[in-house]
Amino acid sequence: MRKFSVLIILLLACLLFTACGCEHQWTDADCLSPKTCALCGETEGYALSHQWLNADCTAPKTCSLCGLSEGEALSHIWVDASCSTPEACSICGITQGDKLEHTYSDWSFDVDTMSRSCTLCGETETTAMDYILYLTTSLQGRWDCVEVLDELAYNVFGPQVPFLEFSADGSIRFFEDNEIIAVTMEFIELEEYDGKKYYHFLLSGDKVIDLWYVPEDDSLFSLFLEFERLGDEIEGYIEILTGKWVIDKVSYVFDESRKNLDRSEYSVEFYEDGSFTALLDIRIDGAWSILREDIITDKYGTSVLLFTLYDGDYYNTTVYLGITEEKTELGFTRSTKEQVIFVKEN
């Protein structure tokens, strides 16, 4: 009994001398230290494990508990802008700039609707037919008058004088009597006859021209004028003609003295708009007109283009453009029956 009492006293003494006697003030464990008394430093348990958040475009890999970071922030991976969204990072979603504007194809036309698609995203826009837009688009380019169908019109217009030019911007020019006349277009109606569509419209300027366009035939006509579109072949000749031509020789003259005429008074200059200036003893300004069927090849293998010059008084001169591998020349046959040959000025 006495031995047991002595043992109890020894145990109490050990507790008395080993306990710190501190009223602990604990701080929570973190990723570096276990739970710790702020007064005496005593610890309990273990330090925590890092809770890592993956790196993104603004911050490196980071512990959500202690804020410790490793490595570097990622680089943005940009996805190109589209018609619906601006340029955006595929990682963090941040955007910059604006979304793209639609880039539309040309209009395609139906009887009463027209549509176009965005070449970037494929979105299609469909709207009611704008017949003026349809006509200026379909008629784009130059149309030469190839025939005057009515005697009264012949007195008004002269033979093959007018031409029409429909531009991409919607503007229209009408050439008559050496003048380029701006005109406006008014759509009247769409007619159908014998299985063909006739787009009936008016051109209004100093004169009102009543016209029909037949897309199946690519033809343009009125009651007294017929127009034909200037094709690529004709445009090639325009390119050849454009520029200044000077006299090379004169032949078939009744007056031999004219063979030695002053060459400075003989030249012709053609312009891309279909007009010309000629110095043939006197100055003549006017228009020139070409017929597609007048492009021929003669028996000598020369490619010949026949066309006519008109001045304001409907004075006309038939001209040929002869082209061979060796030379290109311009021939005038005048009312005096003399023939004047011109060559392109270098």
ABEGO torsion letter per residue (X at the ends): XAAAAAAAAAAAAAAAAABAGBBBBBBBBBAABBBBBAAAGBBBEBBBBBBBBBBBAABBBBBAAAGBBBEBBBBBBBBBBBAABBBBBAAAGBBBEBBBBBBBBBBBBBAABBBBBBAAAGBBBBBBBBAAAAAAAAABEBBBBABBABAAAAAAAEBGABBBBBBAAGBBBBBBGGBBBBBBBBBABBBBBGGBBBBBBBBBBABBBBBBBBAAAGBBBBAABBBBBBBAAAAAAAAAABEBBBBABBBGBABAAAAABBAAABBBBBBAAGBBBBBBGBBBBBBBBBBAAABBBBAAGBBBBBBBBBBAAGBBBBBBBBBBAABBBBBBBBAAGBBBBBBBBX
